[in-house]
């Protein structure tokens, strides 16, 4: 079945088409989510939210981009929204603690690190790298994860992010520079 027929089946509410969609894209959605969120439980939640959103809004999908591009875009948006909400809650907890209101500040250290594409012997270095990625601005983080972690081309990343290929190249260049600085600072501090 071609993509057009597949999308039509999804729009008609075909349960087997939806099951195929989840089977085909759940790994990609989870990997992108965990790359941005760096927490397996949060990534699982976002993965579920993405497929709920796809199911609810597939009738509005016009096919102006590939289905995969649309799903990646939803994933990135949901993951970044989740991060923003989490940061707002953290700021609120800090304000509460300043005024003596009862509140437990959330942990600032990274939770147990897990990414399905990372081998066990690289886990410590990968945790350090992902901690640095977490500090990038949203657009750099998104471009870096989609290109370097998910292996998407510049053109695919540009389409997902609704920008141009030169803009993606610039974001990746700045992301690499920032990561080099962050990692150099880390290694200078921790490995003297």
C-alpha positions in Angstrom: 0.0 0.0 0.0 1.4 3.4 -1.0 1.5 6.4 1.3 -1.6 8.0 -0.1 -3.7 4.8 0.3 -2.2 4.4 3.8 -3.2 8.0 4.8 -6.7 7.4 3.4 -7.0 4.3 5.5 -5.9 6.2 8.5 -8.5 9.0 7.8 -11.2 6.4 7.5 -10.3 5.1 10.9 -9.0 1.8 9.8 -7.7 0.0 12.9 -5.1 -2.1 11.1 -3.7 1.0 9.4 -3.4 2.8 12.8 -1.7 -0.4 14.2 0.7 -0.4 11.3 1.4 3.4 11.9 2.3 2.8 15.5 4.4 -0.2 14.6 6.3 1.7 11.9 6.9 4.9 13.8 6.9 4.3 17.5 10.6 3.6 17.7 11.4 6.8 15.8 9.0 8.9 17.9 10.4 7.4 21.2 14.1 7.9 20.1 13.4 11.5 19.1 11.5 12.1 22.3 14.2 10.6 24.5 16.9 12.6 22.7 15.1 15.8 23.6 13.7 14.9 27.0 16.5 12.5 28.2 14.1 10.6 30.4 12.5 7.2 29.3 9.3 7.7 31.2 8.7 11.1 29.8 9.6 9.9 26.3 7.0 7.1 26.6 4.4 9.6 27.6 5.2 11.9 24.7 5.2 8.9 22.3 1.6 8.1 23.4 0.6 11.7 23.1 2.0 11.9 19.6 0.0 8.9 18.4 -3.1 10.3 20.1 -2.5 13.6 18.3 -1.9 11.8 15.0 -5.1 9.8 15.4 -7.2 12.9 16.3 -5.8 15.2 13.5 -5.0 12.8 10.6 -8.1 14.0 8.9 -6.6 17.5 8.7 -3.3 16.2 7.2 -3.1 17.6 3.7 -0.1 15.5 2.5 2.0 18.6 1.7 4.8 16.8 3.4 5.6 13.2 4.0 3.7 11.4 6.7 7.0 10.8 8.6 7.9 14.5 8.4 4.5 15.4 9.9 4.9 12.8 12.7 8.5 14.0 13.5 7.2 17.6 13.6 4.4 16.6 16.1 7.0 14.8 18.2 9.4 17.7 18.4 6.6 20.2 19.2 5.2 17.9 22.0 8.6 17.2 23.5 9.6 20.9 23.5 6.3 21.9 25.0 6.8 19.3 27.7 10.3 20.7 28.5 8.9 24.3 28.7 6.2 23.1 31.1 8.7 21.3 33.2 11.0 24.4 33.4 8.0 26.5 34.4 7.1 24.1 37.2 10.8 24.1 38.4 10.8 27.9 38.4 7.6 28.0 40.4 9.0 25.5 42.9 12.1 27.7 43.3 9.9 30.7 43.9 7.8 28.8 46.4 10.9 27.7 48.3 12.2 31.3 48.4 9.0 32.4 50.2 9.1 29.4 52.6 6.1 27.6 51.0 6.3 23.9 51.3 7.7 22.5 48.1 10.4 20.0 47.2 12.6 21.2 44.5 12.9 18.8 41.6 16.3 17.1 41.1 18.6 18.9 38.8 20.8 15.9 38.0 19.9 13.8 35.0 17.8 10.8 35.8 19.1 7.3 35.0 20.4 7.7 31.4 19.0 5.4 28.7 18.9 5.7 25.0 18.1 2.7 22.8 20.9 3.5 20.3 23.7 3.6 22.9 25.8 0.6 23.7 26.6 -0.2 27.3 30.3 0.6 27.2 29.5 4.1 25.8 26.8 4.8 28.4 28.9 7.1 30.6 30.2 9.2 27.7 26.8 9.3 26.1 25.2 10.5 29.3 27.7 13.3 29.4 27.0 14.2 25.8 23.3 14.1 26.2 23.6 16.3 29.3 25.4 18.8 27.1 22.8 18.5 24.4 20.2 19.3 27.0 21.8 22.7 27.5 21.5 23.7 23.8 18.8 26.2 22.8 15.7 24.4 21.5 16.3 24.9 17.8 20.0 23.7 18.0 18.9 20.8 20.1 16.2 19.8 17.7 18.4 20.0 14.6 21.2 18.1 16.3 19.0 15.3 17.5 17.1 14.9 14.2 20.3 14.9 12.2 23.0 13.3 14.4 20.9 11.0 16.5 18.0 10.1 14.2 20.2 10.3 11.0 17.8 12.5 9.0 19.2 14.5 6.1 19.5 18.3 6.2 16.5 18.6 3.9 14.4 16.4 6.1 15.4 18.3 9.2 14.6 21.6 7.4 11.1 20.3 6.4 10.4 19.1 9.9 11.5 22.4 11.5 9.8 24.5 8.7 13.1 26.2 7.8 15.7 26.2 5.1 18.7 23.8 4.6 21.2 26.6 5.1 19.4 27.5 8.4 19.7 23.8 9.5 23.4 23.9 8.6 23.9 27.0 10.6 22.0 25.5 13.6 24.1 22.4 13.5 27.3 24.4 13.2 26.4 26.4 16.3 25.3 23.3 18.1 28.6 21.6 17.5 30.5 24.7 18.6 28.4 24.9 21.8 28.8 21.2 22.5 32.6 21.4 22.0 32.7 24.3 24.5 30.4 22.5 27.0 32.3 19.2 26.8 35.7 20.9 27.0 34.5 22.7 30.2 33.2 19.4 31.6 36.4 17.5 30.9 38.6 20.4 32.1 36.7 20.4 35.4 36.3 16.7 35.9 39.4 15.2 34.5 42.4 17.2 35.8 
